[in-house]
Amino acid sequence: MQTLGAITLACAALVAGQNARAGEIEVLHWWTSGGEAKAAAALKLTLQKSGHRWKDFAVAGGGGDSAMTVLKSRVVSGNAPSAAQIKGPSLQEWAQEGVLANMDDVAQAEKWDELLPKVVSDIMKYKGHYVAAPVNVHRVNWLWVNPAALKKANAKAPTTWDEFFTTAEALKKAGIIPLAHGGQNWQDFTTFESVALGVGGAEFYKKALVQLDPATISGPTMTKVLETFKKVKGYTDKNAPGRDWNLATAMVIKGEAAMQLMGDWAKGEFIAAGKTPGTDFLCVPAPGTAKAYTFNVDSFAMFKLKDPANIAAQKELAKEIMAPAFQETFNLYKGSIPVRLGMKMDKFDDCAKTSAKDFVDTAKSGSLVPSIAHGMAVPSAVEGAIKDSVSQFWNDDKMSVADAQGKLAAAAKTR
């Protein structure tokens, strides 16, 4: 029979062993409000359940600019966090600096290559090796519609840009603002890329706005895109400059405006206002883009660590991010859809179910394309220059389409 002292020593050894295995993971993110904060808390709880410690490193600011400034100073000083919310080509830019960790062992064990569309998994890799774990998918090319406003104008939800202008004219005559818009360069470009996709199609979009092909940017299809884009502005209101996106969404919720071109984070505003998809509001693909999908994928880059316990915690975090339970919980909070293919969608609303189906279909057809407006397609310097050129055209009524096309071509050469 064991003595009490022996049992106590055995228990102490067991606890010590567990503590030795437990690591700490510091996670930099900017999910600090509403559903985003709930989503971040779900990730924290998931990691803690596996016995590791979570150190929250939240930096407020919806676009993440402040967080990236803080991250740069931490990395330069040799004190990088375990994981940071980074996405798109910025992942490759950080990897080139030699500061990101190789996650291939986790990815292979969990079969990430089979669970992700190739266009997404390629973004998570540097020179063929995983350096980040994807969390979710936001569809950007949505048109949000107030059906009651359309009914007042005896108009219908548009499926093409020609139909959009017909509907917009009817709304204008009924005294309703056709399109709610916020005057910030990323909002201008969210509209622009949906016009480009709807007018030119997925192959044009990829050549012009992902591959930055000079001939395509200077060609006749881009001329038509810019003409259509400028025509859209005529159906926004004069108070749009400087307006935040959620205030534009509120205009649609209240029926002051009938439509908004915005990613599916707008759905959270409708839901928070007690509105029901399909009844109080409609989510339809932006005109002309029903068979295409612009995506914005949030992801966590994993930085190189030295402590074995912290490395184990980091790998556990990467594993849990892609696990079905977390993918469901997180995305129900965030308003996005799981990035992991083959997930059950019975707990999700109709907008999310449509998004998930279209995500799979467009991945197969080759019309799943990265959003430039949301940092998924081109290096940050090029993205900034292109956004600025498009916003200049949007805001300057005297600028010709030819001048705008020239500015866009010059911006695409930024390196």
Beta strands, then each sheet from edge to edge (+ up, - down):
strand 1: 24-29
strand 2: 53-58
strand 3: 83-85
strand 4: 125-126
strand 5: 129-130
strand 6: 132-134
strand 7: 136-139
strand 8: 142-145
strand 9: 177-179
strand 10: 257-261
strand 11: 282-285
strand 12: 293-296
strand 13: 299-302
strand 14: 337-338
strand 15: 368-370
sheet 1: 2+ 1+ 3+ 13- 6+
sheet 2: 4+ 5-
sheet 3: 14+ 7- 12+ 15+
sheet 4: 9+ 10+ 8- 11+
end
